[in-house]
Amino acid sequence: MHPTINLALRFIFPFILGGLYILILFLFLPYERALLLSGLMGAYLIPPAGKETILPLGVALGFPWWLIGTSIALLDILAGIFMALNFEMAYRIPLLGTWITKFMNHGHAFLSRRPWLKKFYFTGIVLFVMFPLQGSGGIGASLVGRLLGMSGRNVLIAITIGAFLGCYLIALGAEFVWDLIIARPLLGIGVAIAVIGTVIAVYLIYRSKMPEGED
């Protein structure tokens, strides 16, 4: 196969998989619901939206926990596939390449702030993807895996496990709270406030421990 064709196929392969998933959504869901779910997936790709916001929103909009969880997890996995196939090419993509260069240049400092990543290795990548407050995702986890010297295959497996576990846990929790709000409004709202407060507190503590200027 011609090298140019091979590069093109490697680049578009994750997008083809994502497109096929969107097509499946439109084939099996009502048009309006498929369009709304696709919009939520698109919103997940735009900072500062993350698992902790998109998944509860999807549950509140009536999507089953497993469907919204799978849809968002798939995006992290596709990002991991893209990085595994196109790491060198990613450096030349505007904005993304700049972010990758900055990330890799500060890699040792990044890992020194998160010693558990080096200590737990494979499991560390799984945890990195699971918890949204780590600013994680398929791209970030791929870079961390490379810094740790892991193979692309093992990084992708870790991303897949972490993405599904994290998304399913958050989606299930959101569905439980939402059902509680419907059945017992005051208790449900109290639980929701407690959860949100805890997430904000953890985020503020995490940010306070980060060196100035680190994303």
C-alpha positions as CSV (number, residue, x, y, z in Angstrom):
1,M,0.0,0.0,0.0
2,H,1.3,3.5,-0.9
3,P,2.6,5.3,2.2
4,T,0.3,8.3,1.6
5,I,-2.8,6.1,1.4
6,N,-1.7,4.3,4.5
7,L,-1.3,7.6,6.4
8,A,-4.7,8.7,5.2
9,L,-6.4,5.5,6.3
10,R,-4.8,5.6,9.8
11,F,-6.0,9.2,10.2
12,I,-9.6,8.7,9.1
13,F,-10.1,5.2,10.7
14,P,-11.2,6.6,14.2
15,F,-13.6,9.0,12.4
16,I,-15.1,6.2,10.4
17,L,-15.8,4.2,13.6
18,G,-17.4,7.3,15.2
19,G,-19.5,7.9,12.1
20,L,-20.7,4.3,12.1
21,Y,-21.7,4.6,15.7
22,I,-23.7,7.8,14.9
23,L,-25.3,6.0,12.0
24,I,-26.4,3.2,14.3
25,L,-27.9,5.8,16.7
26,F,-30.0,7.3,13.9
27,L,-31.1,3.8,12.7
28,F,-32.3,2.6,16.1
29,L,-33.4,5.8,17.9
30,P,-36.0,8.4,17.0
31,Y,-34.5,11.1,14.9
32,E,-34.8,13.8,17.6
33,R,-33.3,11.6,20.3
34,A,-30.4,10.5,18.0
35,L,-29.7,14.1,17.2
36,L,-29.8,15.1,20.8
37,L,-27.4,12.3,21.8
38,S,-25.0,13.2,19.0
39,G,-25.1,16.8,20.3
40,L,-24.1,15.6,23.8
41,M,-21.2,13.6,22.3
42,G,-20.1,16.7,20.4
43,A,-20.4,18.9,23.6
44,Y,-18.1,16.4,25.4
45,L,-15.3,17.3,22.9
46,I,-15.5,21.0,23.7
47,P,-13.8,22.1,27.0
48,P,-14.7,22.6,29.8
49,A,-17.5,20.0,29.4
50,G,-16.5,16.6,30.8
51,K,-17.9,13.3,32.0
52,E,-19.1,14.9,35.3
53,T,-21.4,17.3,33.3
54,I,-22.4,15.5,30.1
55,L,-23.3,12.1,31.7
56,P,-25.7,13.5,34.4
57,L,-27.2,15.8,31.7
58,G,-27.8,12.9,29.4
59,V,-29.5,10.9,32.2
60,A,-31.7,13.9,33.1
61,L,-32.7,14.2,29.4
62,G,-34.0,10.6,29.6
63,F,-31.2,8.5,28.1
64,P,-30.5,5.1,29.7
65,W,-27.4,5.1,31.8
66,W,-25.8,2.4,29.6
67,L,-26.4,4.3,26.4
68,I,-25.1,7.7,27.4
69,G,-22.2,5.9,29.2
70,T,-21.3,3.9,26.2
71,S,-21.5,7.0,23.9
72,I,-19.2,9.1,26.0
73,A,-16.8,6.2,26.7
74,L,-16.5,5.6,23.0
75,L,-15.1,9.1,22.4
76,D,-12.2,8.5,24.8
77,I,-11.5,5.2,23.1
78,L,-11.6,6.7,19.6
79,A,-9.2,9.4,20.8
80,G,-6.9,6.7,22.1
81,I,-7.1,4.9,18.8
82,F,-6.3,8.1,16.9
83,M,-3.3,8.8,19.1
84,A,-2.1,5.2,18.8
85,L,-2.2,5.3,15.0
86,N,-1.2,8.9,14.4
87,F,1.0,10.1,17.3
88,E,3.7,11.8,15.1
89,M,1.1,13.3,12.8
90,A,-0.8,14.7,15.8
91,Y,2.1,17.1,16.4
92,R,1.3,18.8,13.2
93,I,-2.4,19.4,13.9
94,P,-3.0,23.1,14.9
95,L,-3.7,23.7,18.6
96,L,-3.6,20.0,19.4
97,G,0.1,19.8,18.3
98,T,0.9,22.8,20.5
99,W,-0.8,21.2,23.5
100,I,0.9,17.9,23.0
101,T,4.3,19.5,22.7
102,K,3.7,21.4,25.9
103,F,2.5,18.3,27.7
104,M,5.4,16.2,26.6
105,N,7.9,18.9,27.5
106,H,6.6,19.1,31.0
107,G,6.1,15.3,31.2
108,H,8.5,14.7,34.1
109,A,7.0,17.5,36.2
110,F,3.5,16.2,35.4
111,L,4.4,12.7,36.6
112,S,6.1,13.9,39.6
113,R,2.9,15.6,40.7
114,R,1.0,12.3,40.2
115,P,3.3,9.6,41.6
116,W,0.5,7.1,41.6
117,L,0.6,7.0,37.8
118,K,4.2,5.6,37.9
119,K,3.5,3.4,40.9
120,F,0.4,1.7,39.5
121,Y,1.5,1.8,35.8
122,F,-1.3,0.1,33.8
123,T,-3.9,0.6,36.6
124,G,-2.7,4.2,36.9
125,I,-3.8,4.9,33.3
126,V,-7.2,3.2,34.0
127,L,-7.7,5.5,37.0
128,F,-6.5,8.5,35.0
129,V,-9.2,8.0,32.5
130,M,-11.9,7.1,35.1
131,F,-11.7,10.3,37.1
132,P,-12.7,13.4,35.1
133,L,-11.0,15.8,37.6
134,Q,-7.7,14.6,36.2
135,G,-8.4,16.4,33.0
136,S,-8.2,12.9,31.4
137,G,-9.4,11.4,28.2
138,G,-8.0,9.3,25.4
139,I,-5.5,11.9,24.3
140,G,-4.1,12.8,27.7
141,A,-4.0,9.1,28.7
142,S,-2.1,8.2,25.5
143,L,0.5,10.8,26.3
144,V,0.9,9.6,29.9
145,G,1.2,6.1,28.6
146,R,4.0,7.1,26.3
147,L,5.8,9.0,29.1
148,L,5.6,5.7,31.2
149,G,7.0,3.7,28.3
150,M,3.9,1.6,27.8
151,S,3.1,0.0,24.4
152,G,0.3,1.6,22.4
153,R,-1.7,-1.7,22.7
154,N,-1.6,-1.7,26.5
155,V,-2.4,2.0,26.7
156,L,-5.5,1.5,24.5
157,I,-6.6,-1.4,26.6
158,A,-6.2,0.7,29.8
159,I,-8.1,3.6,28.2
160,T,-11.0,1.3,27.2
161,I,-11.3,-0.2,30.7
162,G,-11.1,3.3,32.3
163,A,-13.5,4.9,29.9
164,F,-16.2,2.3,30.4
165,L,-15.8,2.0,34.2
166,G,-15.7,5.8,34.7
167,C,-18.6,6.6,32.4
168,Y,-20.8,3.7,33.7
169,L,-20.2,4.6,37.3
170,I,-21.0,8.3,36.8
171,A,-24.0,7.5,34.7
172,L,-25.4,5.0,37.1
173,G,-24.9,7.4,40.0
174,A,-26.6,10.1,38.1
175,E,-29.6,7.9,37.3
176,F,-29.9,6.9,41.0
177,V,-29.9,10.5,42.1
178,W,-32.4,11.5,39.3
179,D,-34.8,8.6,40.2
180,L,-34.5,9.7,43.9
181,I,-35.4,13.3,43.0
182,I,-38.5,12.0,41.2
183,A,-39.6,9.7,44.0
184,R,-38.5,11.8,47.0
185,P,-37.8,15.4,45.8
186,L,-36.3,16.8,49.0
187,L,-34.1,13.9,49.7
188,G,-33.0,13.6,46.1
189,I,-32.2,17.3,45.8
190,G,-30.2,17.1,49.1
191,V,-28.2,14.2,47.8
192,A,-27.6,16.0,44.5
193,I,-26.3,19.1,46.4
194,A,-24.1,17.0,48.5
195,V,-22.6,15.2,45.5
196,I,-22.1,18.5,43.6
197,G,-20.5,20.1,46.7
198,T,-18.1,17.2,47.1
199,V,-17.1,17.3,43.4
200,I,-16.4,21.1,43.7
201,A,-14.5,20.7,46.9
202,V,-12.3,17.9,45.4
203,Y,-11.7,20.0,42.3
204,L,-10.7,23.1,44.3
205,I,-8.3,21.0,46.4
206,Y,-6.9,19.4,43.3
207,R,-6.4,22.8,41.6
208,S,-4.8,24.2,44.7
209,K,-2.1,21.5,44.6
210,M,-1.3,22.0,41.0
211,P,1.7,24.3,40.1
212,E,0.8,27.6,38.6
213,G,0.2,27.4,34.8
214,E,-0.2,23.7,34.7
215,D,-3.4,22.4,32.9
